[in-house]
């Protein structure tokens, strides 16, 4: 038995859910695919797949083996790509995860540009704000905002997004417009809490080199950035948020208004994170270079917005 061929069959069956589809993708007879998988199970003395006449599903042991096989085959493919030619175009499947807002508002419109440069790369893009285990989930790179504390990950800073304080006109009509941070005691905020710890984040105001931090009152807090802004538009409180394309449009449309614009706030750093122990494949390297330029362009627009009083 060629163990590598058997591993390729197994991973393809899991991914496609069918021996026939896997055999077609690998360009081998279906009978050969079945034989290779049976030989692999015999070698391991473990049942990797549940088979019926209509379905194929992975066992608990098979799920564990699949994760390791996928990683090993991906690393082998990366190594072969690097060795085959230093000047070869980056290729292969790239798995990333980005914040949902970034996926919709920042990256989606620019991705045709990326594929124009690198047509041999295919992309699987998760759009979440959750904490991701890159190694366990086989993800090549994530984009995240905020401080980085995971020492197992390498980080490249993509830029900093300015932060502004906003409120809906309906909220300001009902509660008044604060003129200084000292006026905020009776006001409500729409607060944001950490998905990892559940802790609500403070707000801050900076002027003349002095920073004031405090934890405002709220009726509602969320851990989703789109919902966060939507709750502010609904008039449920002030919000202190990074400047995004959505925020700029909402202010332009008059659905949110800047408040306390004479005070700045700590900018939100944005990072690309990837496993520190792994060789950085060409497809990941070119994506990080590209997304750094995308965020540099976005930061320039955001900073121009924040500079207006």
BALOBA-1460 file (C-alpha; in Angstrom, 3 decimals):
// residues 309
<rec num="1" residu="x" x="0.000" y="0.000" z="0.000"/>
<rec num="2" residu="x" x="1.232" y="3.493" z="-0.855"/>
<rec num="3" residu="x" x="0.425" y="5.276" z="2.380"/>
<rec num="4" residu="x" x="0.471" y="8.764" z="0.818"/>
<rec num="5" residu="x" x="-1.979" y="7.722" z="-1.909"/>
<rec num="6" residu="x" x="-4.260" y="6.196" z="0.724"/>
<rec num="7" residu="x" x="-4.157" y="9.385" z="2.820"/>
<rec num="8" residu="x" x="-5.084" y="11.434" z="-0.239"/>
<rec num="9" residu="x" x="-8.055" y="9.175" z="-0.933"/>
<rec num="10" residu="x" x="-9.202" y="9.327" z="2.675"/>
<rec num="11" residu="x" x="-9.040" y="13.130" z="2.950"/>
<rec num="12" residu="x" x="-10.787" y="13.573" z="-0.388"/>
<rec num="13" residu="x" x="-13.617" y="11.198" z="0.615"/>
<rec num="14" residu="x" x="-14.123" y="13.140" z="3.848"/>
<rec num="15" residu="x" x="-14.146" y="16.479" z="2.025"/>
<rec num="16" residu="x" x="-16.454" y="15.367" z="-0.800"/>
<rec num="17" residu="x" x="-18.568" y="12.882" z="1.143"/>
<rec num="18" residu="x" x="-18.388" y="10.258" z="-1.593"/>
<rec num="19" residu="x" x="-16.008" y="7.583" z="-2.867"/>
<rec num="20" residu="x" x="-17.167" y="8.234" z="-6.418"/>
<rec num="21" residu="x" x="-16.548" y="11.980" z="-6.178"/>
<rec num="22" residu="x" x="-13.165" y="11.414" z="-4.525"/>
<rec num="23" residu="x" x="-12.092" y="8.925" z="-7.176"/>
<rec num="24" residu="x" x="-13.143" y="11.347" z="-9.919"/>
<rec num="25" residu="x" x="-11.242" y="14.228" z="-8.304"/>
<rec num="26" residu="x" x="-8.103" y="12.091" z="-7.939"/>
<rec num="27" residu="x" x="-8.533" y="10.504" z="-11.395"/>
<rec num="28" residu="x" x="-8.432" y="6.924" z="-10.153"/>
<rec num="29" residu="x" x="-10.969" y="4.095" z="-10.516"/>
<rec num="30" residu="x" x="-13.548" y="3.967" z="-7.739"/>
<rec num="31" residu="x" x="-12.515" y="0.398" z="-6.929"/>
<rec num="32" residu="x" x="-8.925" y="1.563" z="-6.429"/>
<rec num="33" residu="x" x="-10.046" y="4.325" z="-4.068"/>
<rec num="34" residu="x" x="-12.048" y="1.801" z="-2.036"/>
<rec num="35" residu="x" x="-9.134" y="-0.645" z="-1.902"/>
<rec num="36" residu="x" x="-6.687" y="2.032" z="-0.750"/>
<rec num="37" residu="x" x="-9.009" y="3.152" z="2.026"/>
<rec num="38" residu="x" x="-9.577" y="-0.420" z="3.212"/>
<rec num="39" residu="x" x="-5.824" y="-1.039" z="3.270"/>
<rec num="40" residu="x" x="-5.302" y="2.145" z="5.301"/>
<rec num="41" residu="x" x="-7.898" y="1.061" z="7.875"/>
<rec num="42" residu="x" x="-6.285" y="-2.359" z="8.104"/>
<rec num="43" residu="x" x="-2.861" y="-0.817" z="8.632"/>
<rec num="44" residu="x" x="-4.186" y="1.437" z="11.390"/>
<rec num="45" residu="x" x="-6.553" y="-1.202" z="12.790"/>
<rec num="46" residu="x" x="-9.122" y="1.590" z="13.096"/>
<rec num="47" residu="x" x="-12.409" y="2.253" z="11.303"/>
<rec num="48" residu="x" x="-12.074" y="5.713" z="9.727"/>
<rec num="49" residu="x" x="-15.403" y="5.948" z="7.914"/>
<rec num="50" residu="x" x="-18.975" y="4.771" z="8.420"/>
<rec num="51" residu="x" x="-20.319" y="3.544" z="5.081"/>
<rec num="52" residu="x" x="-23.872" y="2.806" z="3.967"/>
<rec num="53" residu="x" x="-25.234" y="2.297" z="0.476"/>
<rec num="54" residu="x" x="-26.020" y="6.022" z="0.285"/>
<rec num="55" residu="x" x="-23.794" y="7.921" z="2.695"/>
<rec num="56" residu="x" x="-20.248" y="8.127" z="3.989"/>
<rec num="57" residu="x" x="-19.491" y="9.741" z="7.343"/>
<rec num="58" residu="x" x="-16.328" y="10.058" z="9.383"/>
<rec num="59" residu="x" x="-15.817" y="8.276" z="12.708"/>
<rec num="60" residu="x" x="-14.388" y="10.016" z="15.775"/>
<rec num="61" residu="x" x="-11.009" y="8.412" z="15.086"/>
<rec num="62" residu="x" x="-11.337" y="9.325" z="11.430"/>
<rec num="63" residu="x" x="-12.002" y="12.977" z="12.279"/>
<rec num="64" residu="x" x="-8.786" y="13.131" z="14.297"/>
<rec num="65" residu="x" x="-6.825" y="11.373" z="11.551"/>
<rec num="66" residu="x" x="-8.322" y="13.680" z="8.917"/>
<rec num="67" residu="x" x="-7.069" y="16.823" z="10.664"/>
<rec num="68" residu="x" x="-3.518" y="15.463" z="10.824"/>
<rec num="69" residu="x" x="-3.595" y="14.079" z="7.273"/>
<rec num="70" residu="x" x="-4.875" y="17.404" z="5.909"/>
<rec num="71" residu="x" x="-2.106" y="19.299" z="7.662"/>
<rec num="72" residu="x" x="0.607" y="16.898" z="6.490"/>
<rec num="73" residu="x" x="-0.593" y="16.879" z="2.873"/>
<rec num="74" residu="x" x="-0.912" y="20.664" z="2.864"/>
<rec num="75" residu="x" x="2.613" y="21.069" z="4.250"/>
<rec num="76" residu="x" x="3.968" y="18.609" z="1.689"/>
<rec num="77" residu="x" x="2.255" y="20.500" z="-1.124"/>
<rec num="78" residu="x" x="3.707" y="23.778" z="0.185"/>
<rec num="79" residu="x" x="7.208" y="22.294" z="0.303"/>
<rec num="80" residu="x" x="6.964" y="20.895" z="-3.221"/>
<rec num="81" residu="x" x="5.701" y="24.236" z="-4.507"/>
<rec num="82" residu="x" x="8.637" y="26.067" z="-2.937"/>
<rec num="83" residu="x" x="11.213" y="23.567" z="-4.206"/>
<rec num="84" residu="x" x="9.825" y="23.236" z="-7.719"/>
<rec num="85" residu="x" x="10.683" y="26.786" z="-8.673"/>
<rec num="86" residu="x" x="11.521" y="29.896" z="-6.696"/>
<rec num="87" residu="x" x="9.773" y="31.943" z="-9.374"/>
<rec num="88" residu="x" x="6.631" y="29.825" z="-9.651"/>
<rec num="89" residu="x" x="3.329" y="31.632" z="-9.176"/>
<rec num="90" residu="x" x="1.747" y="31.057" z="-5.727"/>
<rec num="91" residu="x" x="-0.980" y="28.448" z="-5.888"/>
<rec num="92" residu="x" x="-3.187" y="26.220" z="-3.776"/>
<rec num="93" residu="x" x="-6.057" y="26.611" z="-1.348"/>
<rec num="94" residu="x" x="-5.787" y="29.435" z="1.155"/>
<rec num="95" residu="x" x="-7.880" y="29.243" z="4.334"/>
<rec num="96" residu="x" x="-8.381" y="32.513" z="6.208"/>
<rec num="97" residu="x" x="-10.735" y="33.963" z="8.789"/>
<rec num="98" residu="x" x="-11.589" y="37.654" z="9.031"/>
<rec num="99" residu="x" x="-14.043" y="39.705" z="11.105"/>
<rec num="100" residu="x" x="-17.506" y="39.643" z="9.527"/>
<rec num="101" residu="x" x="-17.537" y="43.409" z="8.950"/>
<rec num="102" residu="x" x="-14.105" y="43.320" z="7.323"/>
<rec num="103" residu="x" x="-15.157" y="40.509" z="5.025"/>
<rec num="104" residu="x" x="-18.185" y="42.444" z="3.768"/>
<rec num="105" residu="x" x="-16.924" y="46.016" z="3.808"/>
<rec num="106" residu="x" x="-13.169" y="45.840" z="3.268"/>
<rec num="107" residu="x" x="-12.122" y="42.664" z="1.492"/>
<rec num="108" residu="x" x="-15.056" y="41.572" z="-0.694"/>
<rec num="109" residu="x" x="-14.831" y="44.476" z="-3.133"/>
<rec num="110" residu="x" x="-11.044" y="44.153" z="-3.401"/>
<rec num="111" residu="x" x="-10.764" y="40.382" z="-3.860"/>
<rec num="112" residu="x" x="-11.065" y="40.501" z="-7.678"/>
<rec num="113" residu="x" x="-7.817" y="42.471" z="-7.571"/>
<rec num="114" residu="x" x="-6.172" y="39.695" z="-5.519"/>
<rec num="115" residu="x" x="-7.319" y="36.940" z="-7.868"/>
<rec num="116" residu="x" x="-6.218" y="39.024" z="-10.831"/>
<rec num="117" residu="x" x="-2.699" y="38.866" z="-9.433"/>
<rec num="118" residu="x" x="-2.841" y="35.264" z="-8.183"/>
<rec num="119" residu="x" x="-5.302" y="33.262" z="-10.308"/>
<rec num="120" residu="x" x="-3.930" y="29.912" z="-9.111"/>
<rec num="121" residu="x" x="-4.953" y="30.548" z="-5.478"/>
<rec num="122" residu="x" x="-8.396" y="29.473" z="-4.271"/>
<rec num="123" residu="x" x="-9.775" y="31.004" z="-1.106"/>
<rec num="124" residu="x" x="-11.886" y="29.667" z="1.753"/>
<rec num="125" residu="x" x="-12.809" y="32.713" z="3.838"/>
<rec num="126" residu="x" x="-14.518" y="32.416" z="7.190"/>
<rec num="127" residu="x" x="-16.156" y="35.633" z="8.400"/>
<rec num="128" residu="x" x="-16.382" y="35.533" z="12.187"/>
<rec num="129" residu="x" x="-15.345" y="37.408" z="15.299"/>
<rec num="130" residu="x" x="-14.715" y="34.246" z="17.320"/>
<rec num="131" residu="x" x="-11.446" y="33.004" z="18.735"/>
<rec num="132" residu="x" x="-9.940" y="30.601" z="16.188"/>
<rec num="133" residu="x" x="-7.483" y="27.751" z="16.794"/>
<rec num="134" residu="x" x="-5.481" y="28.078" z="13.584"/>
<rec num="135" residu="x" x="-3.520" y="24.831" z="13.880"/>
<rec num="136" residu="x" x="-6.426" y="22.630" z="14.960"/>
<rec num="137" residu="x" x="-8.760" y="24.084" z="12.322"/>
<rec num="138" residu="x" x="-6.207" y="24.118" z="9.511"/>
<rec num="139" residu="x" x="-6.483" y="27.875" z="8.983"/>
<rec num="140" residu="x" x="-3.530" y="29.606" z="7.343"/>
<rec num="141" residu="x" x="-4.121" y="33.165" z="8.540"/>
<rec num="142" residu="x" x="-6.607" y="35.309" z="10.451"/>
<rec num="143" residu="x" x="-7.138" y="39.059" z="10.531"/>
<rec num="144" residu="x" x="-8.071" y="40.437" z="13.942"/>
<rec num="145" residu="x" x="-8.327" y="43.794" z="15.655"/>
<rec num="146" residu="x" x="-7.025" y="44.478" z="19.154"/>
<rec num="147" residu="x" x="-4.020" y="43.457" z="21.180"/>
<rec num="148" residu="x" x="-2.343" y="40.116" z="20.415"/>
<rec num="149" residu="x" x="-1.517" y="37.855" z="23.371"/>
<rec num="150" residu="x" x="-1.099" y="34.399" z="21.788"/>
<rec num="151" residu="x" x="2.623" y="33.595" z="21.789"/>
<rec num="152" residu="x" x="2.084" y="30.591" z="19.509"/>
<rec num="153" residu="x" x="1.159" y="32.942" z="16.656"/>
<rec num="154" residu="x" x="3.300" y="35.213" z="14.552"/>
<rec num="155" residu="x" x="1.781" y="38.644" z="13.952"/>
<rec num="156" residu="x" x="2.163" y="41.306" z="11.309"/>
<rec num="157" residu="x" x="0.592" y="44.652" z="12.061"/>
<rec num="158" residu="x" x="-1.591" y="45.776" z="9.172"/>
<rec num="159" residu="x" x="-2.356" y="49.227" z="10.517"/>
<rec num="160" residu="x" x="-4.397" y="51.159" z="13.059"/>
<rec num="161" residu="x" x="-8.025" y="52.188" z="12.707"/>
<rec num="162" residu="x" x="-9.061" y="55.454" z="14.381"/>
<rec num="163" residu="x" x="-11.907" y="55.285" z="16.891"/>
<rec num="164" residu="x" x="-14.726" y="57.840" z="17.181"/>
<rec num="165" residu="x" x="-17.748" y="58.408" z="19.425"/>
<rec num="166" residu="x" x="-21.182" y="58.476" z="17.804"/>
<rec num="167" residu="x" x="-24.856" y="58.606" z="18.626"/>
<rec num="168" residu="x" x="-28.151" y="58.507" z="16.761"/>
<rec num="169" residu="x" x="-30.036" y="61.827" z="16.420"/>
<rec num="170" residu="x" x="-32.969" y="60.199" z="18.249"/>
<rec num="171" residu="x" x="-30.751" y="59.454" z="21.249"/>
<rec num="172" residu="x" x="-29.329" y="62.979" z="21.331"/>
<rec num="173" residu="x" x="-32.798" y="64.558" z="21.117"/>
<rec num="174" residu="x" x="-33.917" y="62.510" z="24.103"/>
<rec num="175" residu="x" x="-30.794" y="62.674" z="26.274"/>
<rec num="176" residu="x" x="-28.921" y="65.750" z="25.066"/>
<rec num="177" residu="x" x="-25.502" y="66.075" z="23.472"/>
<rec num="178" residu="x" x="-22.488" y="65.739" z="25.788"/>
<rec num="179" residu="x" x="-19.964" y="68.548" z="25.377"/>
<rec num="180" residu="x" x="-17.112" y="67.018" z="27.393"/>
<rec num="181" residu="x" x="-16.361" y="63.524" z="28.800"/>
<rec num="182" residu="x" x="-17.390" y="64.908" z="32.193"/>
<rec num="183" residu="x" x="-20.962" y="65.145" z="30.846"/>
<rec num="184" residu="x" x="-21.173" y="61.399" z="30.197"/>
<rec num="185" residu="x" x="-22.109" y="60.224" z="33.711"/>
<rec num="186" residu="x" x="-25.883" y="60.150" z="33.060"/>
<rec num="187" residu="x" x="-25.526" y="58.794" z="29.513"/>
<rec num="188" residu="x" x="-25.877" y="55.251" z="28.216"/>
<rec num="189" residu="x" x="-23.507" y="53.543" z="25.812"/>
<rec num="190" residu="x" x="-23.954" y="50.510" z="23.627"/>
<rec num="191" residu="x" x="-21.061" y="48.525" z="25.056"/>
<rec num="192" residu="x" x="-18.933" y="45.800" z="23.487"/>
<rec num="193" residu="x" x="-17.804" y="42.695" z="25.364"/>
<rec num="194" residu="x" x="-15.040" y="40.195" z="24.679"/>
<rec num="195" residu="x" x="-16.192" y="36.934" z="23.172"/>
<rec num="196" residu="x" x="-13.290" y="35.196" z="24.907"/>
<rec num="197" residu="x" x="-13.658" y="36.583" z="28.440"/>
<rec num="198" residu="x" x="-17.119" y="38.189" z="28.503"/>
<rec num="199" residu="x" x="-15.529" y="41.369" z="29.861"/>
<rec num="200" residu="x" x="-17.033" y="44.687" z="28.741"/>
<rec num="201" residu="x" x="-14.482" y="47.054" z="27.221"/>
<rec num="202" residu="x" x="-13.933" y="50.532" z="28.609"/>
<rec num="203" residu="x" x="-14.167" y="53.709" z="26.538"/>
<rec num="204" residu="x" x="-11.409" y="56.320" z="26.528"/>
<rec num="205" residu="x" x="-10.888" y="59.966" z="25.619"/>
<rec num="206" residu="x" x="-7.552" y="61.648" z="24.908"/>
<rec num="207" residu="x" x="-6.791" y="65.357" z="24.873"/>
<rec num="208" residu="x" x="-3.618" y="67.349" z="25.529"/>
<rec num="209" residu="x" x="-1.733" y="64.130" z="26.270"/>
<rec num="210" residu="x" x="-4.161" y="63.084" z="29.019"/>
<rec num="211" residu="x" x="-6.209" y="59.895" z="28.707"/>
<rec num="212" residu="x" x="-9.426" y="59.250" z="30.615"/>
<rec num="213" residu="x" x="-10.772" y="55.688" z="30.848"/>
<rec num="214" residu="x" x="-14.120" y="54.670" z="32.240"/>
<rec num="215" residu="x" x="-16.744" y="51.951" z="31.961"/>
<rec num="216" residu="x" x="-20.069" y="53.509" z="30.938"/>
<rec num="217" residu="x" x="-23.544" y="52.279" z="31.826"/>
<rec num="218" residu="x" x="-25.504" y="50.342" z="29.238"/>
<rec num="219" residu="x" x="-28.878" y="48.785" z="28.581"/>
<rec num="220" residu="x" x="-27.402" y="46.457" z="25.984"/>
<rec num="221" residu="x" x="-23.941" y="45.142" z="25.152"/>
<rec num="222" residu="x" x="-22.916" y="42.903" z="22.275"/>
<rec num="223" residu="x" x="-19.907" y="41.050" z="20.889"/>
<rec num="224" residu="x" x="-20.786" y="41.511" z="17.210"/>
<rec num="225" residu="x" x="-19.496" y="44.660" z="15.517"/>
<rec num="226" residu="x" x="-22.365" y="44.999" z="13.017"/>
<rec num="227" residu="x" x="-24.973" y="44.582" z="15.749"/>
<rec num="228" residu="x" x="-23.035" y="47.068" z="17.876"/>
<rec num="229" residu="x" x="-23.419" y="49.826" z="15.308"/>
<rec num="230" residu="x" x="-27.046" y="48.851" z="14.540"/>
<rec num="231" residu="x" x="-27.963" y="49.208" z="18.229"/>
<rec num="232" residu="x" x="-26.487" y="52.710" z="18.248"/>
<rec num="233" residu="x" x="-28.485" y="53.611" z="15.117"/>
<rec num="234" residu="x" x="-31.593" y="52.406" z="16.977"/>
<rec num="235" residu="x" x="-30.935" y="55.054" z="19.630"/>
<rec num="236" residu="x" x="-29.977" y="52.731" z="22.480"/>
<rec num="237" residu="x" x="-26.869" y="54.670" z="23.464"/>
<rec num="238" residu="x" x="-23.646" y="56.295" z="22.435"/>
<rec num="239" residu="x" x="-21.065" y="54.057" z="20.804"/>
<rec num="240" residu="x" x="-17.285" y="54.328" z="20.602"/>
<rec num="241" residu="x" x="-16.271" y="52.381" z="17.525"/>
<rec num="242" residu="x" x="-13.490" y="52.050" z="14.964"/>
<rec num="243" residu="x" x="-14.145" y="53.982" z="11.774"/>
<rec num="244" residu="x" x="-15.388" y="51.584" z="9.102"/>
<rec num="245" residu="x" x="-16.938" y="52.142" z="5.681"/>
<rec num="246" residu="x" x="-20.330" y="51.457" z="7.304"/>
<rec num="247" residu="x" x="-19.723" y="54.101" z="9.978"/>
<rec num="248" residu="x" x="-18.662" y="56.672" z="7.408"/>
<rec num="249" residu="x" x="-21.811" y="56.033" z="5.364"/>
<rec num="250" residu="x" x="-24.117" y="56.190" z="8.391"/>
<rec num="251" residu="x" x="-22.667" y="59.573" z="9.367"/>
<rec num="252" residu="x" x="-22.979" y="60.802" z="5.785"/>
<rec num="253" residu="x" x="-26.636" y="59.696" z="5.737"/>
<rec num="254" residu="x" x="-27.312" y="61.463" z="9.051"/>
<rec num="255" residu="x" x="-28.239" y="58.252" z="10.889"/>
<rec num="256" residu="x" x="-25.326" y="58.716" z="13.303"/>
<rec num="257" residu="x" x="-23.634" y="61.920" z="14.476"/>
<rec num="258" residu="x" x="-20.138" y="62.558" z="15.804"/>
<rec num="259" residu="x" x="-19.951" y="63.692" z="19.414"/>
<rec num="260" residu="x" x="-16.968" y="64.803" z="21.473"/>
<rec num="261" residu="x" x="-14.933" y="65.172" z="18.283"/>
<rec num="262" residu="x" x="-12.438" y="67.447" z="20.051"/>
<rec num="263" residu="x" x="-11.261" y="64.333" z="21.956"/>
<rec num="264" residu="x" x="-9.530" y="61.407" z="20.298"/>
<rec num="265" residu="x" x="-9.513" y="57.775" z="21.416"/>
<rec num="266" residu="x" x="-6.980" y="54.955" z="21.293"/>
<rec num="267" residu="x" x="-6.780" y="53.545" z="17.764"/>
<rec num="268" residu="x" x="-7.549" y="49.877" z="17.159"/>
<rec num="269" residu="x" x="-4.511" y="47.938" z="15.851"/>
<rec num="270" residu="x" x="-5.231" y="45.338" z="13.184"/>
<rec num="271" residu="x" x="-3.018" y="42.263" z="12.742"/>
<rec num="272" residu="x" x="-2.583" y="39.326" z="10.416"/>
<rec num="273" residu="x" x="-1.867" y="36.257" z="12.573"/>
<rec num="274" residu="x" x="-0.490" y="32.912" z="11.449"/>
<rec num="275" residu="x" x="1.090" y="29.849" z="13.123"/>
<rec num="276" residu="x" x="4.591" y="30.731" z="14.262"/>
<rec num="277" residu="x" x="6.034" y="27.253" z="13.928"/>
<rec num="278" residu="x" x="5.013" y="26.713" z="10.313"/>
<rec num="279" residu="x" x="6.893" y="27.628" z="7.170"/>
<rec num="280" residu="x" x="5.019" y="30.498" z="5.574"/>
<rec num="281" residu="x" x="3.776" y="29.230" z="2.194"/>
<rec num="282" residu="x" x="3.944" y="31.577" z="-0.780"/>
<rec num="283" residu="x" x="0.143" y="31.783" z="-0.987"/>
<rec num="284" residu="x" x="-0.032" y="33.008" z="2.618"/>
<rec num="285" residu="x" x="2.862" y="35.413" z="2.208"/>
<rec num="286" residu="x" x="1.355" y="37.123" z="-0.847"/>
<rec num="287" residu="x" x="-2.059" y="37.324" z="0.832"/>
<rec num="288" residu="x" x="-0.593" y="39.049" z="3.887"/>
<rec num="289" residu="x" x="1.301" y="41.496" z="1.676"/>
<rec num="290" residu="x" x="-1.879" y="42.233" z="-0.261"/>
<rec num="291" residu="x" x="-4.150" y="42.595" z="2.768"/>
<rec num="292" residu="x" x="-1.622" y="44.952" z="4.360"/>
<rec num="293" residu="x" x="-2.024" y="47.272" z="1.375"/>
<rec num="294" residu="x" x="-5.817" y="46.974" z="1.559"/>
<rec num="295" residu="x" x="-5.818" y="47.992" z="5.226"/>
<rec num="296" residu="x" x="-3.362" y="50.816" z="4.557"/>
<rec num="297" residu="x" x="-5.846" y="52.218" z="2.026"/>
<rec num="298" residu="x" x="-8.741" y="51.741" z="4.443"/>
<rec num="299" residu="x" x="-6.818" y="53.402" z="7.295"/>
<rec num="300" residu="x" x="-6.126" y="56.480" z="5.161"/>
<rec num="301" residu="x" x="-9.835" y="56.976" z="4.507"/>
<rec num="302" residu="x" x="-10.686" y="56.346" z="8.154"/>
<rec num="303" residu="x" x="-8.060" y="58.811" z="9.396"/>
<rec num="304" residu="x" x="-9.298" y="61.503" z="7.018"/>
<rec num="305" residu="x" x="-12.826" y="60.969" z="8.401"/>
<rec num="306" residu="x" x="-11.652" y="61.072" z="12.041"/>
<rec num="307" residu="x" x="-9.668" y="64.271" z="11.442"/>
<rec num="308" residu="x" x="-12.837" y="66.160" z="10.477"/>
<rec num="309" residu="x" x="-14.465" y="67.952" z="13.407"/>
